[in-house]
Amino acid sequence: MRRPLEHTADIAYEISGESFLDLLQEVRNILLEVEGIEVNEEKKEKFYIFEETEDNFFDIVNDWIAEISKNWAPWRLEINGNRIKVVFRKIKRREGTEIKALTYHLLKFERGNGTLKTKVVFDI
């Protein structure tokens, strides 16, 4: 689940889910929608350490943003042992707003009642 937040000169959302992977999937959806990404069938895979921290979340998302700038979009995510496997698809078209980076501003995990949530602020 996500909810847009008002924030000057940036795009901000409050996101929540049952797990760290759910939060990553929400961010992936935000990146694809805001950037207006359409993909083709060409694929590649990358693996990330599965560590449920704000620092790791920040690093993964900013790596995805770098991959998008190289025309690869994060497409499918899964836990693979102690790593997160991400399948990227080649970008065919981008027609939205370019996201430059995820910031640390407001990035703090809150756990409660089986839910993990945080706020994400992107530089555009």
FENLINRA-V51975 format. One record per residue. N is the residue number from 0. RES is the residue in one small letter. PHI is phi as a letter, one per 30 degrees, with the letter a starting at -180 (NA if undefined). Layout:
BEGIN
[[N;RES;PHI] [N;RES;PHI]]
END
This chain:
BEGIN
[[0;m;NA] [1;r;b] [2;r;b] [3;p;d] [4;l;c] [5;e;d] [6;h;a] [7;t;d] [8;a;i] [9;d;b] [10;i;c] [11;a;b] [12;y;b] [13;e;c] [14;i;b] [15;s;b] [16;g;a] [17;e;d] [18;s;a] [19;f;e] [20;l;d] [21;d;e] [22;l;d] [23;l;d] [24;q;d] [25;e;d] [26;v;d] [27;r;e] [28;n;d] [29;i;d] [30;l;e] [31;l;d] [32;e;d] [33;v;d] [34;e;d] [35;g;i] [36;i;d] [37;e;b] [38;v;c] [39;n;c] [40;e;d] [41;e;d] [42;k;b] [43;k;b] [44;e;b] [45;k;b] [46;f;b] [47;y;b] [48;i;d] [49;f;c] [50;e;b] [51;e;d] [52;t;b] [53;e;d] [54;d;d] [55;n;d] [56;f;e] [57;f;e] [58;d;d] [59;i;d] [60;v;d] [61;n;d] [62;d;d] [63;w;d] [64;i;d] [65;a;d] [66;e;d] [67;i;d] [68;s;d] [69;k;c] [70;n;i] [71;w;b] [72;a;c] [73;p;d] [74;w;c] [75;r;b] [76;l;b] [77;e;a] [78;i;d] [79;n;b] [80;g;i] [81;n;c] [82;r;b] [83;i;c] [84;k;c] [85;v;b] [86;v;c] [87;f;c] [88;r;c] [89;k;d] [90;i;d] [91;k;c] [92;r;a] [93;r;b] [94;e;b] [95;g;c] [96;t;c] [97;e;d] [98;i;c] [99;k;c] [100;a;a] [101;l;d] [102;t;c] [103;y;d] [104;h;e] [105;l;i] [106;l;d] [107;k;b] [108;f;d] [109;e;b] [110;r;c] [111;g;l] [112;n;h] [113;g;i] [114;t;b] [115;l;c] [116;k;b] [117;t;a] [118;k;c] [119;v;b] [120;v;b] [121;f;c] [122;d;d] [123;i;b]]
END
